Amino acid sequence: MSTPLAALPLSVLDLAAILEGKTPADTFRNSLDLAQHAEQWGYKRFWLAEHHNMASIASSATSVLIGYIAGGTSTIRVGSGGVMLPNHAPLVVAEQFGTLATLYPGRIDLGLGRAPGTDQLTAMALRRDLQGSVNDFPQNVQELQAYLSAENRGSKVRAIPGEGLDIPIWLLGSSTYSAQLAGMLGLRFAFASHFAPTHLQAALHLYRAHFQPSEYLSEPYAAACVNVIAADTDAEAKRLTTSFHQFALGVIRGSTKPLQAPVDSMRGLWNEMEKEAVEQMMAYSFVGGPATVQKQLEAFVKGTQVNELVVVSHIYDHAARLRSYEILKDLTKVETAATVPVAASQLN
């Protein structure tokens, strides 16, 4: 049985978008302001994603930015959605997140991805060579788990701080590979349906079918990342969405640029083939006024039976982005007695 939308945990994925005419410093200030509002509204977690060599995204030093957000908030969980593990030695990740979890105990999530988060040339610059490939991902995850375990105290290589700390690990994916691996390892799983909608249902099915209870999790816990652009009216939301259309168009053309202001119409900015590609990428995007978004999301939650929604909103105007998240959270406000109980294993 699926959890109703009104009782579903909501979280934020902030891609730290750089706005046209603004600087990364402006982006970081807006990210912190969003996180502080999200905390006030009752969002469960605030995630940042690792990307490199993109003129539109400023979250390349992901762990540093996580520390900035956690330091400016007090209760909301903060973490990576995700750290691209092939770019880093597992020990370094264990030390970084061990440091974060020591500074902000009980509030840090570690989401791991197996893609580079960039182009191949930049991936080579990050790693110096490509000997550590995505094919090593399962071994790297288990190595990272070992560094964070209390049992690693007797090892000659230790993560200090990090060893023995409770840092929930999530596997993130845009295909079925990480879903199956997350199930086999008994870890939480989040699917990137905000940009790769094709395999969502298959990934969720494989995750649940292959799930093995572990010391970390007793039953499957799956989140889906979706795009939400909510406004007071359908017409306003549709106009705000043109910023996302332009962003996605840049991704398709391989020439990303800062997030653009909304326009009255995309006519003349894309051709029919590009429009179709953008719409396919945005298949799990929920756009409109409160009633419209609520109806769309209720159908999505019923169809996927996800345990949590992680929401990204590509909106140029910061006040409008705050309003979108406020509207969405208002849709899930219910009396305490009406909420669905959450298993203890799912509290993190």
N, C-alpha and C positions, 0 to 999 in steps of 0.2 A: 504494500500500500504506500502510495506516495505521500509526502508531507505537503499539506496545503501551502500555497504561496504565503498566506498570512502568518504562518509559523516557521517559514524557511529562513535560516541564517543568511544574511546578505553581507557581502564583502566588496572591497574596492580593489581593482587593478588600475594603477596609475602608470601610464607609459611615459610620464614626465615629458609630455609633448612640448617642444619649443614652438612658440607662436610667432607668426610672421610679424616682424617689427619689434620683437622682444628678445631677451637674452636668456641663457640658461639660468642665470641668477633669478630672473623673474619666474621661471618655471619652478625652481625649487621653493620659492616663497609661496607660490600658488599650491604646490603639492602639500606643503605643511599646513596651509590654511584649510585645504580640503580634508586632510587627515584629522585636523582638530574638529571640523564640523562633523565628519563621519563618526568620530568618537562620541560626540555629543548626541548625535541622532541614533546611536546604537548599532552601528555597523560592527561586524565581528572582527574583521582583519583588514589591513591595508597593505597590499602587495606592490612591489616594484619589479620590473622585468629588465634583464640584462640585454642591451643592444649595443652594437658598436658601428662606427662609421656611418651614422645616419644623421643627416642635418635636421631631422624632425624629432629626435628623441635624445634626452639628456641623461639617461640612467645607465651610462656605461660603467661607472664605478658603483655598482649596485649596493654592496655592503656598506659603503660610506654613506650613501643616501638613506639606507635603512636606519643607520645610527642617527642621522639628522632627524628623521621623522619620529623615531622612537623617543628621542630626547625632547621633542617638542610636544609629546602626548603623554598620557599616563596610564590608560587602561586598554586601549585597542591593541590587538595583536598586530605586529608588523613583520614583514618578511619578504621573501623573494618569490616572484612568480614568473620566471625563476632565474636562478643562477644556472648558466650553461656549463655543465660540468666538464665537457671536453676541453674547455678553455683553461681549466685550472687543475692544479694538483689537488687531490682529495684532502691532503694534509692542510693545505692553505685554506680551503673552504672550512674545514673543521676548526681551525684556529680563529678564522674571522668570525664565524657564527658562534663559536664558543665565547669569544670576547663580547659579542653583542648580547648573548644570553646571560652572561655574567653582569653586564651593565644593566640589562633590562630583564630580570628573571621572570619567567612565565609568560613572556610576551613575544617571543621570536619564533617565526616559522621558517623552515628551510625547504623551499620548493626547488626541484632539480629538473633541468631539461637536458636533452641529449643532442640538440642542434647547436651550432656555433653562435646563433644570434646575429649573424653577419654574413658577408660574402667570403669566399674561400681565400682571397688574397689577404683580407683583414684577419681571418682566422689564423693564417700562417704567421702574420705579424704578432698576433697575441701569443701563440704557442712556440714561435721560432721554427717549428717544424710540425708536421702532421702525423708524427708517430703515435700520438695519443688520439685515436679516432673514435667516432661514435660507436664503433663495434666494441669498444672497451667499456661502454657505459655500465653494464651490469656489474662488472668487477670493480669499477670505480665507486659505484654506489655502496657496495658491500665494504670496500676499503674505508670509505667515509664513515659508515656505520660503526666499523671497528674502532676508529679513532675516537668516536663520541661515546663509546661504551665504557662502563666502569671496569670491565674485564681487561681493558687495554693497559691497566696500570703496570703490568709486568713486562710490557713490550719495550724494546729498545728505542722505538719511535713513538712519541706521545704528543697529543694535542693538548697544550696547556696555555690558556684555559680551553675547555671544551669537553674533556674527558669526564664521563659520568653525568653530564647535564641532560636535562629533559628538553630536547629540541625536536619537535615533531617534523618528520621528513615527509614531504609530498613528492610524488613523481608527476611531472607534467608532460602532456603529449598532444600532438596534432594528428596522430595516426594510432594504429592499434598496438604498436610495439610496446610503448611504455605502459599502456593499460594492462597488458598481459603480465609484464614484469612487476608492476605495482601489486597486482593480485597475488602473484607467486610469493612476493616478499612480505605480504601483509601490511602494505603501506597505504596511506591516503593517495587519492588520484584526482587530478584536475585536468579537464580537457579544454584545449584552446579553440573552442567553437566560435570565438569572436573573429577569427580570421581563417579558420580551416574547418568548415562545417561538415565536410563530406563524410567523415568516418565517425561522427559523434556516437550514433546509436550502436554501431559495431564495437567501438571502443568500450562503451559502458557495459555492453553485454559480455565482452571478453573479460573485463576487469572483475565483474561479479562472478562469472563462471569459474575463473581461475583463483579466486580469493582463498588464501590460506590464513587462518587466524595466527597472529604473531604476538610477541610481547608488546608490540606497539599498538595493535588494533585487533579487536575481537571480531569485528564484522566490517563489511565493505563501507567505505565512506567516499562518495564521489561528488565532485563539484564540477560545474560547467561555467566557463567564462563566456559571457555574452555582451553584446553591445546594447546599451540602453540610452536613448536620447528622449527624455521626457520634458515636456513644457506644459504650460497652462492650457494650450490649445493644440490640436493636431497640426494646424497650419504653421504655428510657430516652430514646433518640433521638426517638421519637414524642412523648413528653411535652415534651421541649425544643422541638420544632417548633411547639408551640402559641404560643410567643412570636412566631414568624414569621407564623403564622396571624393573630394579632391585629394585627400590623404591616400585613400585606397588606389586612386588612379595613379598617383606617383609610384606606389609600390608595384603596380602592374607594369608601368613603363620603366621601372628600374631607375628612377630619378627622384628620390624623395627630397622634399624641401619642407621648411617650417609649416606648421598647420595654418591654413589660410582662413581668412574671414569668410563667413557664409555669403552666398550669392542668391539672387532671386531665382536663377535657373541655371542648370548645368548644360543647357543647350549651347553648343559651340565649343564646350570645354572637353567633351568626349565624343567618340563615335559610337555607333550602335554595338559594335563588338566589345569595346571597352566598357560600355554601360552594362552589358550582360555579364562581363567578368567581375565587375565591381559588385553587382547585385548578387552574384553567386557567392562571392567572398562574404557578403553581408547577410547571408541567409538567416543567421540567428541574431538579427538586429531588431530591437523593439522600439518603435518610434511613434510618438503621439502624445496626446493629453493623458491625464491620469486614467480615465476609463479605458481608453484604447490600449495603453501599455499593460494595465492590469489584466485585461482579457487575453492579450497575446501571451503574457508570461504565465498565466494560469494554465493555458493550453500546453506551453512548453514544459512546465514542471510536471504536469500530469503525464505527458508523453515520454519524458526521460526518467522520472522518479529520482532526480538528483537530490542529494542531501543538502546542497548549498549552492547559491548563485554568487559568482564573482563578476562584478560589473565594471566594464570600461566605458567611458563616455568621451568621445572625441568631439568636444565642444570648444569653440574658439573663445567665447566670452566667459571669463571666470565666474561671474555672477550667475550666468545661465547654467554653467556646469554644476555649481552648487545647488541651484534650484532643481536640476534634474535628479540629483541624488536625494534631495529632500523629498521630492514627490514620490520617488520610488520607495523610500523608507516609510513614508506615510501609508503606502498601500499594504504594508505588513504589520501595522499596529493593531494588536488584538489584546483583549483582556488576558491576563496571566492564566486564568483558568481554562482558556480556550486553546492554549498552545499545546503542541504535541511533545510528550516527554522525549528527552534526548539521552541516549545511552551514555554512561560515564566514559566509555572509550572514545566518544565523539566530541568531548568537551573542548579539546584543543584543536 
